[in-house]
Amino acid sequence: MKPLIVSILLCLLYTWATAQHIQHDLPDTIDAAGYYLFYLHGGVVTNKGDNAINDPVPQFGPYQYSRILDTLRAHGFYIISERRFPGVDDSVYARKIVQQIDTLLKANVLARDIILVGASAGTDIVLQVSVLLKNPQMKYVIMGGCWPNEYKTWLTMPLKGRFLSIIESNDPHGTCNKIFETHKEIKDHHEIKLETGLSHGFLYKPYAAWVNPLVQWFQIYAAGYRARTPALIDGH
């Protein structure tokens, strides 16, 4: 019985600790020395929730939304991530995030210590935030979100910030480079092409192949930040 009680207590402790750093909104007390990551999930989570399987491509497995957040939190970030719902325009979420970031900046959090990560459908919101914030010091990561032709919307939009795009070589969602080639004022853009063989499924789990480059890129600009190696990350 005692081992069972200990296990339950450990699970409760883990849940409590996770909740302290993963929230839909900003924490009640803002740590000006903290690192803040906004995660915008893919469309299958919008439609079906956590651990959803995309019916047309079941081989991708479940979209491990919570596990992705846990992995990013384990790297030392305060995580702000809200599950989006069908029928709500992306601009609603983009404006809310802009307000949250403004609150962080007014609380003396440095722009270099904030990062937005958009996966697949979440990419659109990340780019909207870039346009609205107009802050060249902000960092944005877009993953698997540049579907051929659809990305053309962004060719003439006034994007601002530092950008990392992560793509998979056999993902039909292709390169995002053309977006940034038309924005000569953006001096800091880098694209990483993965060779996992997972197609668009590379962003369904917290694979080291995309998590590690993300945190290493963040570390370049965030003074004092050191990437960690949590045990939650899968292979690849």
PLY file of the C-alpha trace (Angstrom):
ply
format ascii 1.0
element vertex 236
property float x
property float y
property float z
element edge 235
property int vertex1
property int vertex2
end_header
0.00 0.00 0.00
2.80 2.42 0.89
4.46 2.24 -2.56
1.05 2.99 -4.10
0.59 6.05 -1.87
4.09 7.27 -2.74
3.36 6.85 -6.45
0.13 8.81 -6.15
1.87 11.60 -4.26
4.63 11.77 -6.86
2.05 12.01 -9.65
0.23 14.80 -7.83
3.52 16.62 -7.23
4.44 16.34 -10.91
1.00 17.61 -11.97
1.30 20.56 -9.57
4.81 21.42 -10.75
3.75 21.22 -14.39
0.77 23.48 -13.75
3.07 26.13 -12.33
4.77 26.55 -15.68
2.09 25.61 -18.23
-0.85 27.99 -18.38
-3.46 29.29 -20.78
-2.71 32.80 -19.56
0.22 34.57 -17.95
1.17 33.60 -14.39
-0.29 35.80 -11.65
3.22 36.87 -10.68
5.50 37.58 -13.60
9.14 36.68 -13.14
11.06 39.36 -15.02
14.08 37.04 -15.20
12.07 34.12 -16.62
11.89 32.72 -20.12
8.47 32.61 -21.78
7.39 30.33 -24.62
4.04 30.60 -26.42
3.13 27.37 -28.20
0.50 27.35 -30.97
-0.59 23.80 -31.78
-1.58 22.18 -35.06
-5.09 22.00 -36.48
-5.90 18.45 -35.37
-5.83 19.62 -31.73
-8.28 22.39 -32.60
-10.72 19.88 -33.99
-10.21 16.87 -31.72
-8.18 17.83 -28.64
-5.09 16.38 -26.96
-3.65 13.11 -28.29
-5.93 13.33 -31.32
-5.24 11.18 -34.35
-5.60 12.81 -37.75
-7.88 10.34 -39.54
-6.46 10.85 -43.09
-2.92 10.14 -41.78
-3.21 7.74 -38.82
0.41 6.72 -39.31
1.45 10.00 -37.65
0.04 8.70 -34.38
-1.52 10.91 -31.71
-0.67 14.60 -31.55
0.95 14.63 -28.11
0.03 18.21 -27.24
0.47 17.91 -23.46
3.69 15.95 -23.80
5.13 18.58 -26.12
4.32 21.26 -23.55
5.87 19.17 -20.77
9.05 18.76 -22.78
9.36 22.46 -23.51
8.63 23.29 -19.87
11.42 20.93 -18.82
13.80 23.12 -20.79
13.16 25.94 -18.34
10.37 27.90 -20.02
7.15 29.28 -18.66
4.70 27.83 -21.18
1.64 29.74 -22.33
-0.53 27.61 -24.60
-4.25 27.70 -25.20
-6.20 25.04 -27.02
-8.00 26.75 -29.88
-11.50 25.79 -30.93
-13.23 25.55 -34.32
-15.08 28.62 -35.51
-12.83 31.18 -33.79
-10.80 33.31 -36.17
-7.02 33.12 -35.80
-6.86 36.89 -35.40
-8.66 36.61 -32.04
-5.85 34.47 -30.65
-3.18 36.63 -32.26
-4.50 39.81 -30.62
-4.71 38.06 -27.25
-1.08 36.96 -27.49
0.01 40.47 -28.42
-1.69 41.76 -25.26
0.03 39.07 -23.20
3.43 39.93 -24.63
2.83 43.63 -24.01
2.09 42.73 -20.38
5.36 40.79 -20.14
7.35 43.65 -21.64
5.76 46.16 -19.24
6.76 43.82 -16.38
10.39 44.18 -17.52
10.67 40.84 -19.27
13.09 41.37 -22.15
11.92 40.68 -25.70
14.93 38.41 -26.16
13.56 36.14 -23.40
10.24 35.51 -25.19
9.67 33.06 -28.03
6.63 32.02 -30.06
6.42 28.55 -31.60
3.79 27.75 -34.22
3.24 24.20 -35.46
1.40 23.68 -38.76
-1.84 25.73 -38.44
-0.27 27.59 -35.51
2.20 29.16 -37.94
-0.44 31.57 -39.23
-1.02 33.00 -35.75
2.70 33.36 -35.08
3.12 35.39 -38.27
0.09 37.54 -37.41
1.66 38.32 -34.03
4.88 39.33 -35.78
2.98 41.83 -37.92
1.05 43.27 -34.96
3.99 43.55 -32.53
6.43 45.16 -34.97
9.32 44.23 -32.64
12.56 43.24 -34.43
13.93 41.61 -31.25
11.12 39.06 -30.90
11.81 35.44 -31.82
9.45 33.27 -33.85
9.66 29.58 -34.76
7.43 28.20 -37.52
7.21 24.46 -38.17
5.57 22.72 -41.10
3.27 25.63 -41.84
4.17 26.75 -45.35
1.76 24.85 -47.56
2.46 25.62 -51.24
0.44 28.63 -52.45
-1.12 29.36 -49.04
2.08 30.96 -47.74
1.84 33.59 -50.49
-0.46 35.63 -48.24
2.62 36.54 -46.20
4.86 37.66 -49.05
3.71 41.28 -48.75
2.87 41.44 -45.03
5.13 43.65 -42.83
6.78 40.93 -40.75
9.20 41.94 -37.99
11.48 39.84 -35.79
13.93 36.95 -35.82
12.72 33.76 -37.49
13.57 30.08 -37.41
11.66 27.75 -39.72
11.85 23.99 -39.22
10.69 21.74 -42.03
10.87 18.03 -42.85
12.31 17.01 -46.21
9.38 14.74 -47.16
6.61 16.94 -45.75
4.24 18.36 -48.42
4.33 21.57 -46.36
7.49 22.91 -47.94
10.07 25.62 -47.42
9.21 28.98 -45.88
12.24 30.71 -47.38
10.26 32.55 -50.04
8.39 34.46 -47.33
11.60 35.90 -45.96
13.38 36.42 -49.26
10.80 39.13 -50.00
11.43 40.85 -46.66
14.92 42.26 -47.05
14.59 44.13 -43.76
14.54 40.79 -41.90
18.23 40.11 -41.37
17.86 37.10 -39.09
16.16 34.11 -40.67
17.32 30.52 -40.63
15.67 27.38 -41.95
16.46 23.83 -40.82
15.48 20.88 -43.00
15.05 17.65 -41.04
15.56 14.14 -42.45
13.45 12.12 -40.02
11.28 10.46 -42.66
8.22 11.36 -40.57
6.63 13.73 -43.08
4.23 16.17 -41.35
4.17 13.83 -38.35
7.50 15.24 -37.18
5.64 17.88 -35.17
3.15 15.48 -33.54
5.58 14.52 -30.78
8.42 16.25 -28.89
11.13 14.78 -31.10
14.67 15.83 -30.30
15.11 16.58 -34.01
13.09 19.81 -33.65
13.17 20.50 -29.91
16.95 20.65 -29.66
17.51 23.11 -32.55
14.70 25.27 -31.17
16.19 25.66 -27.70
19.71 26.05 -29.08
18.55 28.87 -31.35
16.78 30.54 -28.42
19.98 30.30 -26.39
21.89 32.39 -28.93
19.92 35.51 -27.98
18.78 34.92 -24.39
21.49 35.94 -21.95
21.94 33.41 -19.17
19.70 30.75 -20.70
21.11 27.25 -20.88
19.32 24.47 -22.74
18.58 21.32 -20.77
18.15 17.70 -21.80
14.87 16.41 -20.38
14.13 12.70 -20.54
10.75 13.21 -22.23
12.11 13.60 -25.74
11.69 10.74 -28.21
14.31 9.69 -30.70
15.05 11.17 -34.12
0 1
1 2
2 3
3 4
4 5
5 6
6 7
7 8
8 9
9 10
10 11
11 12
12 13
13 14
14 15
15 16
16 17
17 18
18 19
19 20
20 21
21 22
22 23
23 24
24 25
25 26
26 27
27 28
28 29
29 30
30 31
31 32
32 33
33 34
34 35
35 36
36 37
37 38
38 39
39 40
40 41
41 42
42 43
43 44
44 45
45 46
46 47
47 48
48 49
49 50
50 51
51 52
52 53
53 54
54 55
55 56
56 57
57 58
58 59
59 60
60 61
61 62
62 63
63 64
64 65
65 66
66 67
67 68
68 69
69 70
70 71
71 72
72 73
73 74
74 75
75 76
76 77
77 78
78 79
79 80
80 81
81 82
82 83
83 84
84 85
85 86
86 87
87 88
88 89
89 90
90 91
91 92
92 93
93 94
94 95
95 96
96 97
97 98
98 99
99 100
100 101
101 102
102 103
103 104
104 105
105 106
106 107
107 108
108 109
109 110
110 111
111 112
112 113
113 114
114 115
115 116
116 117
117 118
118 119
119 120
120 121
121 122
122 123
123 124
124 125
125 126
126 127
127 128
128 129
129 130
130 131
131 132
132 133
133 134
134 135
135 136
136 137
137 138
138 139
139 140
140 141
141 142
142 143
143 144
144 145
145 146
146 147
147 148
148 149
149 150
150 151
151 152
152 153
153 154
154 155
155 156
156 157
157 158
158 159
159 160
160 161
161 162
162 163
163 164
164 165
165 166
166 167
167 168
168 169
169 170
170 171
171 172
172 173
173 174
174 175
175 176
176 177
177 178
178 179
179 180
180 181
181 182
182 183
183 184
184 185
185 186
186 187
187 188
188 189
189 190
190 191
191 192
192 193
193 194
194 195
195 196
196 197
197 198
198 199
199 200
200 201
201 202
202 203
203 204
204 205
205 206
206 207
207 208
208 209
209 210
210 211
211 212
212 213
213 214
214 215
215 216
216 217
217 218
218 219
219 220
220 221
221 222
222 223
223 224
224 225
225 226
226 227
227 228
228 229
229 230
230 231
231 232
232 233
233 234
234 235
